[in-house]
Amino acid sequence: MNKNVQSYIMPTYGERNIEFKEGKGSYLLSTDNKKYLDFGSGIAVNSLGHCHPVLVKALKKQASRLWHTSNLYYSTQQEEYAKILCQNSFAEKVFFTNSGAEAIETGLKVIRSFHHHHKNFDKKNIITFDGAFHGRTFAAMSAQQNKKYSEMFEPLLSGFVKIPFNDFEIIKKTIDENTSAVMLEPIQGEGGIIPASLKFLEKIRKICDEAGVLFFLDEVQCGFGRSGKLFSYEWANFEPDVLATAKGIASGFPLGACLSTNEACVGMIKGTHGSTYGGNPLAISIGREVIKIILGNGFLTEVDKMARYFWNKLKETEGNYDEIIEIRGAGLLLGIKVKSNNIEINKLLTKNGLLCVPASDNVIRLAPPLIVTEFEIDEAIQIIKKTLNEKND
Ligand SMILES: *Cc1c(COP(=O)(O)O)cnc(C)c1O
């Protein structure tokens, strides 16, 4: 099967040989009727799995009522949803977007406008980290400074200073009177599933406060229950000023959000930002149901339980295979760093019916839906073992 004989799509994703026709829970069915266990979740997006009945019902109901009015008009549902996000996080204000990169862009504008408002005209630089991924727009590419994603698109935006991850001494030396913010993923995703240490995060908060610098978290991938808490920063003892989230927020419907304290977004006044679609009625109708379920009785406790179960099963497997160099990650965002080639192993896993997503640093990323069961985790472990055994033969 080769679907690329003649394509009218820009080939930025390369070869794509599988097509799905249906999804239910943690499983996908391809057009050639093969069943796959989906531990990629469309890159950590389908937080409640495929076609969750509550979401299907909500979308159908909204679809027959109202799709879009633009943000020129008031929306009670949007207000109520923003209130839920704020009441369950550090935030006091929300800006809705359609994607992660747009939520990142919004956060960067919050930062610049904050210092402009306070006439800190020297505070322009944002400290970012090796291995970071913030998206594909120009500002996101500029923030991550990763040649792999951006070399052919230069010049990028100025004002980003990149340093090693998880090294507080270097931050201490780097923060100066030109620093406007520190920006990071509490669990690096594309960079290879690398969690920030909780102490590191807490120390950054302190030094940001001392220097009048904002702390901006990219929880596009690690937020929305994936860590076992609504936002992963909640594992540590601090709160950020600004946070971008998306992926799992609406389990596959395009939606993102930039969350902020009142103080940080003081400069985001009338006319400074906008989005035609951001937070439109269809997206909000899904978002509201997703957060209701995630914050519902026992849901996150169960995510945490499944995450620990999966972690332990992977750790038991680790020692039996030369191919596995390290198990890493947190919550239901786990990674297997392999010895040979992660892309090749990912292909073999796919062939054996398990979908995962490669990440940098030779890692296979495991991001099952948050509704994953012990049974499905056992099935994934069996496929991983089988694949690595076949590879040894
Ligand atoms: C995926 C991702 C983004 C970009 O989100 P898009 O919806 O693809 O624009 C930004 N930051 C992180 C950490 C991500 O994983």
The ligand as an SDF file (V2000), in Angstrom:
LIG
                    3D

 15 15  0  0  0  0  0  0  0  0999 V2000
    2.8300   20.0910   20.2400 C   0  0  0  0  0  0  0  0  0  0  0  0
    3.4970   21.1160   21.0670 C   0  0  0  0  0  0  0  0  0  0  0  0
    3.4220   22.4950   20.7570 C   0  0  0  0  0  0  0  0  0  0  0  0
    2.7410   22.9980   19.5100 C   0  0  0  0  0  0  0  0  0  0  0  0
    1.3870   22.6930   19.4720 O   0  0  0  0  0  0  0  0  0  0  0  0
    0.5940   22.7280   18.0650 P   0  0  0  0  0  0  0  0  0  0  0  0
   -0.8210   22.4550   18.4600 O   0  0  0  0  0  0  0  0  0  0  0  0
    1.1890   21.6740   17.1920 O   0  0  0  0  0  0  0  0  0  0  0  0
    0.7830   24.0800   17.4960 O   0  0  0  0  0  0  0  0  0  0  0  0
    4.0040   23.3850   21.6290 C   0  0  0  0  0  0  0  0  0  0  0  0
    4.6420   22.9800   22.7290 N   0  0  0  0  0  0  0  0  0  0  0  0
    4.7370   21.6780   23.0610 C   0  0  0  0  0  0  0  0  0  0  0  0
    5.4180   21.2790   24.3270 C   0  0  0  0  0  0  0  0  0  0  0  0
    4.1740   20.6980   22.2410 C   0  0  0  0  0  0  0  0  0  0  0  0
    4.3040   19.4120   22.5570 O   0  0  0  0  0  0  0  0  0  0  0  0
  1  2  1  0
  2  3  1  0
  2 14  2  0
  3  4  1  0
  3 10  2  0
  4  5  1  0
  5  6  1  0
  6  7  2  0
  6  8  1  0
  6  9  1  0
 10 11  1  0
 11 12  2  0
 12 13  1  0
 12 14  1  0
 14 15  1  0
M  END
$$$$
